[in-house]
Structure formats: structure tokens, C-alpha cells
Amino acid sequence: LHRDMPGIIGKIGSLLGSFNVNIASMQVGRKIVRGDAVMALSLDDPLPEGILSEITKVAGIRDAYTVNL
């Protein structure tokens, strides 16, 4: 869950890239401009330990979860 604001997708992509994590697919949605938004990522490999806590430190990120399917 994150705030709908310019640059948030780029920040998350850059952060994951800095840890050599490749995004296979991404879906982003919102109901209200500049309101809450949802970002769902599919990654090529499992998320390395510690990155989730780094994601939650990004300005505008409210919460982050991992789901293994």
C-alpha cells in the first residue's frame, strides 16, 4: 500500500534493481488521484532477506507484504 505520488514506482524499481532483483510483472491501481494505491509485483526470484524493510522506508510506502504462490 502506498500513496499515489510521482516517482514511487521508480523508487521501488531502482531499490529492487540495486539488489539485483528483476521485476517480471507489475500491476498498479488506485481509486482516487493522490490517494491510496496498490502495487503488486511478480519477481523472477524470491525477495532477498532485508529488502522488505528497505521498501517500507521509502517515502510514500505505507505497508509492504510478501506473498508466495
C-alpha positions in Angstrom: 0.0 0.0 0.0 1.4 3.4 -0.9 0.4 7.0 -1.6 -0.3 7.8 -5.3 2.6 10.2 -6.0 5.1 10.8 -8.7 8.3 8.7 -8.5 7.1 6.0 -6.2 7.2 3.3 -8.9 10.7 4.4 -10.0 12.0 4.4 -6.4 10.8 0.8 -5.8 12.2 -0.4 -9.2 15.5 1.3 -8.5 15.7 -0.2 -5.0 15.0 -3.7 -6.2 17.5 -3.3 -9.1 20.2 -2.2 -6.6 19.8 -5.6 -5.0 19.8 -7.3 -8.5 16.1 -8.2 -8.2 14.3 -8.4 -11.5 10.6 -7.5 -11.8 8.7 -10.0 -14.1 5.5 -8.0 -14.0 3.9 -5.1 -12.1 0.3 -4.0 -11.6 -0.6 -0.7 -10.0 -4.0 0.7 -9.2 -5.8 3.4 -7.3 -9.3 4.8 -6.8 -8.6 8.4 -6.1 -5.8 10.6 -7.6 -3.1 11.2 -5.0 -5.0 8.8 -2.6 -4.0 5.3 -1.6 -2.7 3.0 -4.3 -1.7 -0.7 -4.5 1.3 -2.1 -6.3 1.7 -5.8 -6.9 5.0 -7.2 -8.2 5.9 -10.6 -9.6 9.6 -11.2 -9.2 11.8 -13.7 -11.0 13.4 -14.9 -7.8 12.4 -14.8 -4.1 12.9 -11.4 -2.4 16.3 -11.5 -0.6 16.3 -11.1 3.2 16.2 -7.5 4.4 14.8 -5.8 1.3 11.2 -5.7 2.6 12.3 -3.5 5.5 14.1 -1.2 3.0 11.0 -0.9 0.9 9.0 0.2 3.9 11.5 3.1 4.5 10.7 4.6 1.0 8.7 7.9 1.4 5.1 7.2 0.5 5.1 3.5 1.2 2.6 2.7 3.9 3.0 -1.1 4.1 4.6 -4.0 2.2 4.0 -7.7 2.3 5.4 -10.8 0.5 3.1 -13.5 -0.8 4.5 -16.8 -2.1 2.3 -18.6 -4.6 
